[in-house]
Amino acid sequence: MGFARACSVALVGVEGVVVEVQADLEPGVAAFTLVGLPDKTLVESRDRVRAAVVNSGAQWPQKKLTVGLSPASVPKSGAHFDLAVAAAVLGAAEVVDPGVIADLVLIGELGLDGRVRPVRGILPAVLAAAEAGYRQVVVPEQCAGEAGLVPDVSVLGVRSLRQLIAVLTDGVVPEEEPDRAGRPDPMLAGLVVPGAGLGTGLARGEAPDIPDLADVAGQHRARRALEVAASGGHHLFLSGPPGAGKTMLAERLPWILPPLTRQDSLEVTAVHSVAGILPPGEPLVGRPPYCAPHHSATMQSLVGGGAGIPRPGAVSLAHRGVLFLDEAAEFSGKVLDALRQPLEAGHVVIARAAGVVRLPARFLMVLAANPCPCGRHTLQGAGCECPASVIRRYQARLSGPLLDRVDLRVEVEPVTRSDLLGRGGRGEATATVAARVREARDRAAARLGDTPWRLNSEVPGHELRTRWPAGPGALAQAERDMERGLLTARGLDRVLRVAWTVADLRGRDRPDVLDVAVALELRTGIARGAVLAAGAGS
């Protein structure tokens, strides 16, 4: 009788649970039994592992073989258990020393020829192993860069089961024959899920590919609102006729955001790795992601879900980045209202029969919508023929509770001929605005350094009112608007957060009357003079 154990990781959302893979050999009729709540893909590993072991030059044990995955109560899915199952079987057959693999975490899929294929979710799996105290990890060679992002963990990248056996037995590591030049690497198949990244841009590219904010004609108020949104992490609603530049503004927002910090990069990379949209050769996402789902998206595609263990949706793919909902009024009302909880909490909790998953979802949301079905309601002399009842129903598709969570509301004006021909001069470039955004965020970070918050949009209203009060008389106008029913209690707190962001952009120590006036105009959409142009960037 032989017994051996190795370790792997079961992923539940973007969190991992270390699983002990136990192999037991007993005299009897040759059979292979796999227990421990495996799914269909994992059950099929019996045939993959047997073929891989034989084709790697090792002898398959002709005994009764039982492989158990512990803890048995945790659902396990995916082919990344193959490498750990093969190691445990070889340990039980005494092909390798069972003591060597007992504290080894192995992650990877096996081909029938013994090659180790890359899998999704390497980063969260290695993070879970490190948190559990494991310090040695074996992964596919193509995923070694991603696994190496976790500190204090020794990573071994292997290309085949033969190489792993040689390493464990102190033998000569064989060289795998490379594929013919010019052929695509078949080992990368399956690393990126087809269609998983549709509507999702990772904001990558060289400098010439960066969308320039100077390309947007006119729209000075909307540009200032975009700058305020980027500086404080405030949600933005752009309303205006078709062709005014709403989509162009939203597409340029990720590029005026600062690069991700190390911790944020790991969080974003973990989500994208699980979702299967992490590009090969780019193990770490350094720029804020940009996700723009179509208005026909279902609730599961937006907030996450699916059959079995829930998968990340658009709100999680946009974590620490931008979620752009173009034609927001065309989305299903239930889909939009499902955003209310992640907008407040910064994460989404999905409960299914297979388990409960908590996914990160702290994003900057940008809504864009036309004022009416034809889009010409706000244009003078454009001939809008939509009845008033139709316009009211169309605008009511964006519910009050959802809009109450949006800090900035801007009416995007139609582009004039002089703006389009450039007679008024080009606007500021992306790099110029990004520098001001970075300075404003640095001021906020210095003020919030000893707190759990980093952006003005994250600070609770009670803390802003008591710990960092505004200037004398600065909130008088906001208090009057609240008494007249133009602001809710939540709205007043959000006005104060925006006022702090405007003050950071102006280099002020605390908001004054002008900063609050700018915040009120951005919040309510009611024009209050030219304070927006004077307050946001000066």
GUFI-249861 format. One record per atom (N, C-alpha, C): x, y, z. Coordinates in pm, whole numbers, plus 32768, in hexadecimal, padded with zeros to 4 digits. Example, Ala and Ser with C-alpha at 12.3 -4.5 7.8 and 13.67 -1.06 7.14 Angstrom:
2
85277DC7830C84CE7E3E830C85287EB6830C85057F1F82C485577F9682CA850A80038313
//
This chain:
538
80567F8980008000800080008059807C8000803880DF7FAB8083815A7FA4802781D27FB7805E823A7FF4800F82B4800B806A832C7FF7803383967FB9807B84137FA6801684847F9B804684FB7FB57FED85707FA8803B85E57F6E7FF386367F24802686B47EEE7FB8871C7F027FD087967EDA7F6F88017EF07F53884B7E6E7EDB887D7E657EB388D67DF97E53893E7E357E11898B7DE17DBB89F77E117D3789F37DC67CC989FA7E117C438A077DD67C1B8A9A7DDA7BF38AD07D687BCD8B5D7D607B378B6B7D6E7B108BC87DC67A848BED7DD77A7D8C837DBE7A578CA87D437A618D347D1D7AF38D597D0A7B218DC07D537BAE8DE67D4E7BF48DC17DD07BB58D6D7E207BF28D3D7E9A7C118CA87E8C7C7C8C7C7ECC7CA78BF27EBF7CA68BA77F427C948B257F397C998ACB7FAB7CFD8A5D7F8A7D618A4B7FDF7DC489E37FC97D83895A7FDA7D9689047F787D5B887E7F777DCC88187F7E7DBE87B97FD87E1F874C7FE47DF386D97F897E4986B67F2B7E2D864A7ECD7E7185CC7F027E21856A7F2C7E5584F07F697E43847B7F097EAC842B7EFC7EA883B37EA57EC683387EF87E7382D37EEA7E8282577F377E7F81E07ED77EE481897EE37EEB810F7E917ED780957EEA7E7D803C7EC07E607FC17F0A7E5B7F4C7EAA7E7B7ED37EDA7E6E7E5C7E827DDE7E4B7E557DCC7E1F7DDE7D457E087DA97D427E1F7D147CCA7E1A7CDE7CB77E2F7C4F7CDC7EBF7C2E7D297ED17BC27D557F567B9B7CDD7FAF7B7E7CD4801D7BC67C67807D7BB57C9881057BE57C56816C7BB67C7B81F57BDA7BFB823B7C077BF4825B7C887B7F829E7CC17BA883297CF27B59838E7CCD7B7484187CF67AFF84497D4A7B1A84737DC67AB2849F7E227AD785287E597A73856C7E927A8B85F07ECD7A4086607E8B79C886467E56797186A87E1879AF86E67D9A79DE86927D3C7A1686C87CBF79A786E37C5A79C387407BFE796487577B92798886FF7B1A794087107AAB795586BA7A3779E286C77A007A16874279F97A9E875579C57B04870F7A1B7AF187147A9D7B5086D47AF87B45863C7AF47ACC86097AE17ABB85777AD57B0585437A5B7B04859279EF7B49856979757BE0856779857C1485A179F37CA585A27A077CDC85147A187C8884B47A3A7CB9842A7A477CF983FB79C67CB8841479567CEE83E978D57D65843E78AC7D5E84C178C67DCE851878A07E4C84F578EE7E3D84E179717EB184C479C57EEE843E79A17E9A83D6798B7ECF835279697F20835878E77EE8839978817F2E83A178017FAE83F3780E7FA98460785C801F84B5786C8090846B78B4806F841D791A80D483D379648116836B790A80C4832078C180FB82B77869815182F577FB8122836377BD816D83A1775081E683EE778181F383FF7804826A843E783D82D583D8786182BD835B7848832182F57861831682B178E882B282D57938829F829579BB8239822479AD823D81C87A0F81E181557A0C816681757A6080F3815A7A26807681717A6F805E80FC7ACE804081177B4C802E80A97BAD7FB280567B8D7FC47FD27B867F567F767B687F187F467BEB7EE17FA37C367EA07F857CB57E217FDA7CC27DDB7FC37D2F7D6580137D4A7D91809D7D7B7D7381037D2D7DA1818B7D4B7D2A81E27D727D3682247DE57CD082847E137D14830A7E2A7CDF83727DEA7D1183FA7DFB7CA4844C7E3F7CC584857EB27C6684D77EFD7C9185677F007C3085C07EF37C4886517EF77C0C86867F787C6386B57FD17C3886E180557C54877680677BF587C2809F7B76879A80DC7B0C877580747AC3870C80937A6286D6803579E7872D802779D087898084795787DC807F79648852802079DD88717FF179F388E27F9779E388B37F07798B88F27EB8797F88CB7E2B7A0188E77DE07A2888897D897AA588977D3F7A8888897CAB7AC188E47C5E7AA988E47BCE7B28890C7B867B3288E47B097BA3890C7AB77C0A889E7AA77C5D88B07A407CC3884D7A207D49886D7A617D4F88D77AB37DD188FD7AEC7DFB889F7B5E7DA6883F7B837DCC87DC7BE77E1F87697BAB7E2987627B277E6B86F07AE67EF886DA7B1A7F4587447B237FD187367B497FDF87017BD77F8A87307C327F8F87007CBD7F62866E7CC57EFC86487C787ECE85BC7C777F3D85617C447F80858A7BD77FEC85377BA1805E85297C04808285967C4980EF85907CAA80CC85357D1F804F853E7D4F802684E97DBE802684557D967FF984377D1C7FF983AC7CED808883777CE180E383C97CAA816E839E7C9D81B1838F7D25818683E17D8681BB83D17E0D818B83527E4F810B83327E3C80D682B67E758117823C7E35813B82467DB4817E81D77D6E821481D77D86824382377DD882D182427DFD832B825E7D8582F2829A7D1D834582CB7CAF839183477CDC8350839B7D2E8390840E7D6D838083FF7E0483D184467E4F83CE843E7EE0835084857F1482F7843F7F5D827E847F7F90829C84F57FEB830B84F48032832B8563808A834D85E28041837D85D57FC583A3864C7F788329869A7F4A82BD86547F2A824786977EF281DE86B67F5C81F586927FDA818E86A38041816B8735805681CC8790804F81B4881E806581C4886E7FE581AB882F7F7581BB886F7EF38131888C7EB9811D89067E8C809F892C7E4C80B489267DB5806488D57D72807188C07CE17FF288EC7C9B8002893D7C347F9089747BE97FAF89677B567F5A89247B0B7F6F89187A7C7F1C88A87A3F7EFB88B779C17EB1885179767F1387FB79287EF5877D791E7F4B871F78D57F0D86FB784F7F5F86FF77E67F3686C977667F4F863377637F1685F177037F28856076FB7FB9853A76E18007859576A580938578768A80ED859D76FF80B585CC776C810485EC77E2812A867E77ED810886D0778B8128875E779480CE87A177FD81048805783F80BA885078A5808488CE7865800288D878607FC18948781D7F9F89B578827FA68A3478587F848AA378B37EEF8AA678D17ECD8ADD79437E428AE579707E278B7379A07DA88B9279AF7D808C1579E37D828C167A7B7D8E8C8D7AB37D858C9D7B447E048C7B7B8F7E788C837B4E7EF58C607B917F118CC17C057F038D427BEE7F258DA47C567ED28D937CD57E4B8D8E7CCE7E008D797D4B7E1D8CF27D8B7E3C8C8D7D3A7E5B8C097D737EDF8C0E7DC17F458C4D7D897FC58C577DCF7FB88CB27E497F698D1C7E407F518D717EB57F118D217F277EB18CCC7F067E708C7A7F6D7ED38C177FA97F2B8BDE7F577F908B817F8B7FF18BC97FE780198C437FC280768C8F801780368CB4809C7FB68CDC80977F718CFE81147F628C84816E7F5A8C0D81357F4F8B9381847FD68B6281B980428BA5819280C58B8281C6811C8B2F816B80F28B1580F281438AC6809381A68B22804C821D8AF0803782878B427FFF82C18B0A7F7D82928A977F5082C28A5C7ED4824B8A3C7E7A82508A6E7DFF81E18A607DA282188A347D1B81D489D57CDC81F489A97C54818189D27BF981A18A197B8E813C8A4B7B31816B8A317AA381148A3E7A4081418A3479B581A88AA1799582018A83793C826D8AE0791C82388B6678EB81CB8B64789E81948BE0786981578C3878D681398C00794980F98C4C79B6815B8C6F7A2581DB8C507A12823C8C697A7D82498CFD7A9D823E8D537A3782478DE27A4F81D58E157AA5815D8DE27A8B80E98E0A7ADC80F68DD87B6B81238D5B7B7D81348D257C0381A48D6C7C4E820A8D9D7C0582798DE17C4582578E697C7E81DE8E9B7C6581B48F1A7C9F819E8F117D3581898E987D68816F8E857DF681F68E7E7E3F820D8ED37EA1828F8ED27EE6829E8E5A7F43831C8E397F60833F8DD07FC1830E8D457F9882FE8D2E7F1882D48CAB7EE683368C807E79836B8C067E8683C58BCE7E2183728B8D7DB483848BBB7D3983328B8E7CC783878B3C7C6883568AC67C4583968A717BE183378A647B6A83668A8F7AF783168A827A7E83448A0A7A2D82E789B07A108308893879C482B68935794482F288F778DD82AC88ED785D827188637846829D880078948269877978818271872D7904822886C0790D822D866A798282B68626798D82F6860B791D837D85D2792083DE862C796A83D486AF7950842C870C79958411870C7A2B839487077A53837387057AE283AA86877B25839A86137AE483CE85977B1F8466859F7B2F84A985D87ACC853B85E47AD48565863F7B45851C86AB7B5A853D87087BC7852786C47C4E84B9867B7C5D8498863C7CDD84F485C77CFC852E85897C96858685157CAC8619853A7C9C863885BD7C9386C285ED7C82870385B27C0686B4859F7B9E86EA856C7B20870B85DD7AC1873185B87A4A8750861979E286CE864B79A486BB86CD79A9863F870879768642870578DE85E586C1789E85E686B8780B85BC873C77CC85F28755775685CC87CB7709855887A876AD84ED87F376B7847A87DA76618493881975D8846F87D175708484880374E98428887974CF845F88E974A38409895C748583B889457407834A898F73FD82F889867385834089C7730F831689A67298835389E0722283428A76722183A88ABB71EF83A48B4D71EC832E8B7C719782EB8BE171C782798C1A717E81F48BE071A581F48B6E71EA81768B33721481488B72729680C68B8672A980978BB7732B80AE8B4E739680C88B7E740E80E48B23747D80638ADF74AA80548A5C74947FD78A1A74BD7FC78A14755380348A2A759E802B8A24762E7FDE8A9976687FCC8B0476197F838B78764A7EED8B6B76337EC28B0275EB7E348AED75D57DED8AD276597D808B17766F7D358B0576EB7D5B8B6677577DCF8BAC77487DF58C0D77AD7D998C8677AA7D728CAE77317D138D1B771E7C918CDF76ED7C258CF677367BA38CBF77117B6A8D0C769B7B448CCA762E7B0D8D1175BB7A8F8D5D75E17A8C8DDE75BD7A178E3075D97A108E6876647A688E3D76BF7A5E8E6D77497A828EFF77557AD28F3276F97AFC8FBD77027AB1901B76A77A478FEC766779FB9044760E79C190B7765E79D59130762C79A491A6767279FF91D376E27A73919176F17ACE91B5775C7B5491D977217B829252773B7C08927B77137C5D9289778F7CD8925C77867D31926477FA7D8592E277F87D62934277A17DA793C3779C7E3D93AE77887E5F935A77257EEC9340770A7F12938776897F91938E76727FC093C775F580329428760A80799446759E80E494A675A580AB9533759F8101959475B380D6961F75BB8085964D754380A9962874C48059965774537FCB962374547FB095B8749B7F2A957F749C7ED295B975097F07960F755C7EBA964775CB7E5796AC75957DD4969D75AF7D73970175827D8F978975C37D9397EF75737DB6987475A47D3798C375C27D3398FE76397CBF994E765F7CB599CC760A7D2399F575CE7D209A6B75787CD09A5274F87CB599D474D77C6899B5745F7BD499D474707BA899E674EC7B1B9A0375057B029A9674E87AAA9AB3748B7A8D9B3E74657A2B9B7B74C87A4F9BF274FB79F69C38755879E79BED75DB796C9BEE761079479BA3768A79A09BC7770179AF9C4A77197A059C75778779CC9C4B780F794A9C56781F790D9C2E789F791B9B9778B479029B48784B790E9AB7785A799E9A8E787379FE9AD378377A8A9AB3784F7AAF9ACF78E07A7E9B4079177A999B5F79A47A599AF679FE79E09ACB79DC799F9A647A2C79ED99E27A277A2599C179B27A76994879A47AF2995179FE7B2D99C77A057BA299DB7A5B7B7E99CB7AEE7B0D9A027B177AE199F37BA17AC399617BC17A82991C7B647A62988F7B7A7AE1983C7B8C7B4798557B397BC4980A7B447C10982C7BC37C0998A87BF07C5498D27C667C1C98977CE67B98988E7CEF7B5B98607D6B7B1997D97D647B1897987CEC7AD497177CDE7A3D97237CE17A0897907CAC797797AA7CAF793497727C3278BD97397C43786F97067BD37837977A7B81782697647AFF780697D07AA2779497A67A46773898047A2E76C897EF79D276CE985B796776DF983078E976E5988B78777664987E7828761C98EB781B759E98EB77D275A8995177627581992876EA75879985767B7561994375F97558998E758E752D9959750C759798FF74CF757198AD746D75D39856742B763F98A873E476B9987373E5772698B5739E7767992873E87744993C7467777D99AC74B27805998C74ED782A990D74F578AD98E9752878AB98A075AD7838986975D4782F98247656788A97A976597887975975F078DA96E175EC796E970375E57992976A759A7A1D979475937A5297BE761B7A02980476677A2D982D76ED7A4297B5774779E39757774379EE96E1779B7A67968C77767A85967F76F57AF6962D76CB7B7C966976F57B8096EB770D7BFC972C77357C0C973677CC7BA5971278157BAD971B78A77C1896BF78E37C26964078B77C8D95EB78F57D1A962278E77D32967378807DBA96A178667DDF971C78B97D7E975C78F87DA197C979537DA2979879E37D80971A79F87D8D96DE7A7D7E1F96B97A967E4E96C17B127ED896987B2F7EEA96027B1A7F6595D47B027F7E95447AF87F5994FE7B7B7F3A947E7B707F1294327BE57F88941F7C447F6B94207CC57FD193FE7D287FEC93677D228054933C7D69807792AE7D67800492577D9A7FC592817E097F5792327E417EE092317DE37EBF92A57DA87E5092AA7D497E6C92557CCE7EE992567CA07F0C92067C2B7EF891727C467F1D91457CBE7F0990B97CE07E7590967CE57E2290F07D1C7D9290D67D237D5790CC7C977D79912C7C407D43912C7BB87D7490B37B6A7DF590947B777E2D90227B2F7DEA8FA07B5A7DCF8F937BDC7D8D8F197C0D7D038F087BCE7CB68F737BC67C308F6B7B8A7C3A8F487AF67C948F8A7AAE7C9F8F717A1E7CD78EE67A027D2D8EB47A5B7D618E2D7A487CF38DC57A577C9F8DD67ABC7C2F8D797ACF7BCD8D817A5B7BB68DFB7A287B558E0C79BC7B8B8DDD79357C0F8DC8792A7C488D9A78AD7C608E0778487C778E8378757C918EF178187D1C8F2C782E7D708EE9787D7DF78F1978937E4C8EF2781A7E848F5277D37ECD8F3177577F4C8EE277767F708E8077237FEF8E39773680648E98772980C68E867781813B8EDC777F812C8F5C77CD80B78F78780380A18FEF785580698FC278DC80C18F957936808E8F5B79B380528FC07A14806F90417A02804090A57A627FFB91167A197F8091357A407F3591A67A087F6092247A517F9692837A087FC992FD7A467F7293767A337F14937279D37EBD93E479B97E2F93C579E77DE2942B7A0D7D5794137A327D0A93D679BE7CC0936B79D67C75932B796A7BFE9380793F7BCD936378C97B5A93A9788F7AFB934178587A81934178887A1F92DD786179A1932478317974930277BA79009344777E78A192DA7748784D929F779B77EF9239776A778192757714774B922376BB76DC924E7666765D925B76B8760192AE7689758792C676D8752A924D76DC754891E5768D74F8916A76957530910876FD75959131774A75D590D877AB757190AB7815757E902D783E75278FF678A6755E901A792F750F8FFE7996753A901B7A1E75B48FC67A4275B78F487A1576288EF17A3476A98F2379F476A08F56797977198F8779377749900A797476EE905479B3771590D579EB774990C87A7A770190837AD1772B90797B5D77728FF67B7C776B8F957B1F77AB8F147B3677448EA67B4A776F8E2C7B3777138DBA7B4877358D4C7AE676CE8D087AB776E18C997A5C76C68C147A9F76CD8BAA7A5176B48B237A8677278AF87ADF77058AAE7B47776C8A7E7BA377A18AEF7BFA78258AF27C0E78638B5A7C5E785F8BDD7C0F782A8C4A7C4A781E8CC97C0178A48CFB7BCE78A08D3C7B5B79168D757B1D790D8E0D7B20797E8E537B17797C8EE67B1C792C8F227AA978E28F8B7AC978998FD67A6478E090577A42789A90AF79F978D8912B79CC790091857A4078B291867AAC78D491DD7B1D795791B17B5E7975912F7B5B79F490FF7B927A66910E7B2E7A4990FE7AAE7AB191147A497ADB91A67A447A8492017A707AA5928F7A747ADA92B97AFD7AFA925B7B547B2D927B7BDA7BA892D47BCF7BA993427C1B7C1393A77C1C7C2193EC7B967BB893E47B437BBC94257AC27B37946A7AA57B1094667A267A9B94AF79F77A36944C79BE79B9945A79E97948940F79B078F29473796478EE946878E178A594C4788B78279481785877B494BB787877339488784976FB94EB77E5771894D3776676E5952876FC7655950376E07606956776B77576955576A4753A95177722755495577793752C951E781574969509781E7446956077DF73B5955277E6738294D6779C73D6949A774773AD942276FE73C993A3774E741493AB77BC742B9337781173AA9311785873A09292787E732F926678CD733092AC795572BA92D1798672B293147A0772E792BF7A7972CB923C7A7572FC91E27ADE739591D87ADA73CD91DB7A61745E91D37A5474A0924E7A90746992C47A7174A2933F7AA7749393467B3E7420931F7B72740C93267C03746492C27C4D749292597C0974EE91FB7C497575923B7C66759092AF7C2A760E92F57C43760D93427CC6759A93547D02759293AB7D7775E593767DEC75E292F37E02762D92BC7E7376C492C47E5D76FC929A7DE9778D92A87DD877BC93397DD4776893967DA6778F94237DA777A994557E35775E94247E957770944E7F1F77DA93FC7F6677DB93787F52783193207FA178BC930C7F6678CB931D7EE2794D93037EA4796792707E887904921D7E9D790E918E7E7D7882915A7E62787B90E47E2777FA90A67E0A77FC90187E4277908FF37E8477818F6D7EBE77198F217E6D773F8EAF7E3576E78E5F7DE076D18DD97E2476548DB87E3C76318D397E7D75F48CDB7E16762D8C657E0C75FB8BFD7DB375F88B7A7DFF75BD8B147DC375B68A927E0476418A587E1C76A08A777DC277288A427DD177798A8D7E3977478AFF7E6977918B487ECF777A8BDE7EC477B28C267F2277A98CB87F2778328CF17F0578338D507EA878B08D8A7E7878AD8E207E91791C8E547EC3792C8EE57ED779958F167E75796D8F6D7E1979C58F9E7DB179DD90347DC37A5790647DAD7A7190F47DB97A2B91417D4979FB91B87D6879B492087D0379B9929B7D2A7A3092D07D3D7A3F93607D5A7A6B93A47CD97A0D93E17C957A2594197C1179EF94A77C097A1794EE7BA179E295727B84797D95627B1378FF957D7B2E789595667ACC787995E67A7D786D95D579FA7847964279A177CA96167955775F9662796576E3964A791C76D796AF78AC76A796847839768E96DE77C9760596BD779075B697237778752E970C77467500978476F474A5976A7698746597D4764C73F1980D769D73C898897683735A98C376D172D1988976AF72C49848763B7245980E7611726397A175AB71FF97537583721A96E775227258971674A072319789746E726B97BA73F072EC98067406730398337482737F987774A37381990C7488731499467453731699D3742C72C79A2C748972A499FB74FF724D9A477559728C9ACA7585730D9ACC759F734F9B4475D273859B9E756473739B7774E573A59BC87476733A9C297447735F9CA6743973009D0B740D72EB9D007376726D9CF67351724B9CEF72C4726E9C6C728272879C0372D172AD9B82729672359B2B727471BF9B5372A071489B09727B71319A8A72C771419A8E734D71249A17739E708E9A0073A070649989737A6FD6996973736FAC990873E0700098F474456FDF989974B16F7998DA750E6F099899752A6EA998D275896EE698E076156EAF993976626EE3995176E86EDB98D4773E6E729885772F6E66980A777E6ED397A677596EF5979E76D86F5F974476AC6FE6977076E46FFF97F276E6707E9826771B7088980877AF7018981A77F8701B97FE78887036976B78A36FF697137857700E9684786B709D965E784670D0969C77DD7159967C77B371BE96A6781E71AE971F7853720C974E78B971F89706793D718096D279567166968B79D471A5960079D671DD95D17966721F954F7967729A955079C172D395C579D5733F95D27A3772FF95F87ABC72F895997B1772AC95AB7B9372EC96157BEC7299964F7C4172C996B47C9F733696807CFC7324960A7D3B738F95D87D93741495C37D4C7412959E7CCB749095907C8274D096177C68748196787C3874B896FD7C1D74E397437C9D74A6971F7D0E74CE975C7D8C755B97347DB3758C96C57D7A761596997D95767A96D17D32764A97227CD476A297617C7176C297EF7C9F7741980D7CAE776A988D7CE5776298FF7C80778098E37C03778D994D7B9E772A99357B2D76DD999C7B0C767D99947A9F76949A0B7A4376B699EE79C776DE9A57796A76899A4E78EC76569ABE78C0760E9AC7784276749AE477D576899A84777B76EA9A94771076A89AE1769E76DF9B55767F76A59BAB761876CF9B7B758D767C9B95752776A59B72749F771F9BC2747577759B85742477EF9BC573F877CE9C2F738F78049CA773A477EC9D147345784F9D0B72D078329D57726878899D5571F279149D8B7213791B9DF47265799C9E2D728779F09DCB72D979AE9D81733379F89D1D73817A2C9CAD732879D89C8272CA79FF9C1272747A709C3772167A729CB671E87ADC9CE3718E7B589D1271D87B539D0D725E7BC89D3072AD7BE59DC372B67B819E19729F7B9C9EA972A47BB39ED873337B7E9E8E73937B939EB4741F7C109E77745B7C609E30740A7CD99DF1743C7CBB9D6674737D219D10746D7D139C8974A27D119C8C753A7CC99C2B75737CC69C2076047D479BE5763A7D4D9BD976BC7DC59BA676FC7DD99B1276DA7E579AEB76D27E799A6176B27E649A07772A7E61998477107E4D9922777B7EBA992C77E57F37993C77BA7FA69941781A7F9999B878787F6B9A2A78467F5D9AA1789B7EF29A8B79057E809A5778DC7E149A3F793C7E3C99D2799F7E809969796E7EAA98FC79C57F09992D7A317F5E998D7A117FBB99C47A757F6E9A0C7AE57F069A597ABF7EB59A9C7B267E699A377B7A7E3799CF7B3B7DF099677B857E4C99247BEA7EC799097BC07F2798C97C1A7F4799247C927F5599A67C797F709A047CE77EFA9A097D487E809A0C7D127E0A9A107D697DFF99917DBC7E1D991F7D817E1898A27DCC7E85989D7E367EF998D67E187F6398DA7E7C7F3A992F7EF47EF6999E7EDC7EC699F17F4B7E6099A47FA07E05995D7F5D7DA2990F7FA77DE5989D7FF37E49985C7FB77E8E97EE7FFA7ED9981F80757F149897806D7F5A98CD80E17EF998EC81537E82991B81317E1E993B81987DE498BC81D57DD4985381837D9597D881B17DFB976C81D37E79979381E97EE3973181FA7ECF96D2826E7E97970082DD7E8696AA83537DFA9670835C7DB4966782EB7D2C963282E87D2695BD82857CBC956E82877CB0950082257C82952D819B7C6E95B181877C3C95E481077CAC962580B97C9E962380357D04965E7FDE7CCD96CB7F847C4B96C57F657C0C97277F0E7B9E976F7F587B7F97E97F2B7B1598367F6C7A8F97F07F617A7897A77EF579F897637EE479E596F17F477A4F96C37F887A4596537FE67A2E968080757A41970080937A389730811D79A6973B8146797D970281B778F3971081E678D197A28201785297C481EB7828984E81FE783B987F828C7824982782EE78349851837A78C3987C839679249834835D79B09859837179CF98DF8330799798F982BB79B099798278797499ED82C6790099D7830178BF9A45834979019A6283CF793B99FD841079719A0E84977A0A9A1A84987A4B99C4844B7ADE99C084507B1E9A2583F37AE29A3983807B189A9983207AA79AF982F67A819B57834A7A129BB183287A389C1382BA79D49C3D826F79E99C9F820579FC9D2A82437A1B9D8B81ED7A319E13821B79B29E51825479BF9EC1829D79499F0382D978E49F2C827078689F02828277FC9F26822778009EE381A1785B9E83818C78699E45810877F09DEE80E477AF9DB3814877419D56812F76B89D99813576B49E1C814176339E60815175D89E4780DA760D9E53806275BB9E3E7FEA758F9DAD7FDE75E69D4F800175C29CC17FFC75559CA18061755C9CDE80D674F49CC7813B746D9CFE810E746F9D6F80C873F09DA5809373B69D488029740C9D117FD473DB9CB37F6E73A09C367FAE73DA9C0B801D73A59B968062731D9BB5809E730B9C2C80D672899C52810E721F9C5C80A272469C81802871E69C8F7FB971CF9C0A7F71720F9B9F7F9E71FA9B1B7F64724D9AFE7EE972AD9B547EC973039B3C7E5573739AD97E74738F9AC57EF673F99A6A7F2073C49A0C7F8B73EF998F7F8573D599317FF2744999378055743D98EE80C474AA98E98124752698AC80E475119840809475829806804C75BA986A7FE7756198B57FA7758F99177F4575E499847F8375C099AF7FFD76109A158041769D99E1805F76A69965808B772B992B80A3777C99248022773B99017FB5778398F67F3677AD997F7F03775D99E67F1B77859A6E7EF778029A957F4478089A727FC3787D9A93801378F99A487FE178E899CC7FB7795B99827F80798E99C37F00793199E87EA8795B9A2A7E2C799C9AB07E4A79699AF97EAD79A59B7A7ED17A359B687EFF7A529AFD7F497ADA9AE37F737B339AC47EFB7AFE9A7E7E987B4C9A627E1F7B6A9AE27DD27B069B397DC67B1C9BB97D827B849C0C7DCD7B7D9C097E527BE09C517EA27C6C9C177E8E7C779B937E827CFA9B567E677D309B807DDF7CD89B897D7B7D059BB57CF67D319C467CF87CF49C987D4B7D1A9D277D547D8C9D3E7DB57DB79CD47DFB7E259CE37E597DFD9D237EDC7D7E9D197F037D4C9D547F807D539CEF7FF17D5E9D24806B7D659CCE80E27CDD9C9581077C729CDC80E87BEB9CAB81017B8A9CF380A57B149CBA808E7AB69CF7802F7A819D7C80607A6D9DD980027A2E9E58802279A89E5F7FD8796C9ED67FD778E89EE77F9A78ED9EC67F0579599EEE7EBF79639ED47E30796D9E3E7E1479BA9DF57E6579C89D657E5179439D1E7E6378F69D447EC978749D067EE078149D2B7E6F781D9DA57E3C77C69DCD7DCD77E39D7A7D5178639D617D3678869D0A7CC6784E9C7E7CDB785D9C497D55782A9BC47D7377939BBD7D64774C9C267D8E76BA9C297D8176919C2B7CEF76D89C7A7C9D76B59C7E7C1076CC9BF77BCE77399BB47BF377559B307BBB76F39AC77BEE76C69AD77C68766D9A737CA475DE9A817C7175A99AFB7C6F751C9B107C4E75049B2A7BBA756E9B547B73755C9B777AE7751D9BFF7AD375049C477B3E74C99CCD7B35753A9D327B2475349D817AB9759D9DE17A9D75A39E4B7B0B761B9E677B3976319ECB7BA2769E9F2C7B7676959F5C7AFA76FA9FB77AC6776D9F6B7A8877DE9FAF7A7C78559F737A3E78B69F3E7AA678809F0F7B1678D99EE57B8379229E657B6078EB9E127B07792D9D937AE979B29DAA7AA379B29E007A417A2F9E1B79FA7A949E617A547A639EB07AB37ABF9EF97B097AF19EA67B7D7AA39E427BA47AC69DFB7C1D7B0C9D797C0C7AF79D2F7BA17B2D9CA97B987BBF9CA77B777BEC9D007B277C769CF77AFC7CCD9D6A7B237C969DD07B687CE79E447B8A7D0F9E417C1B
//
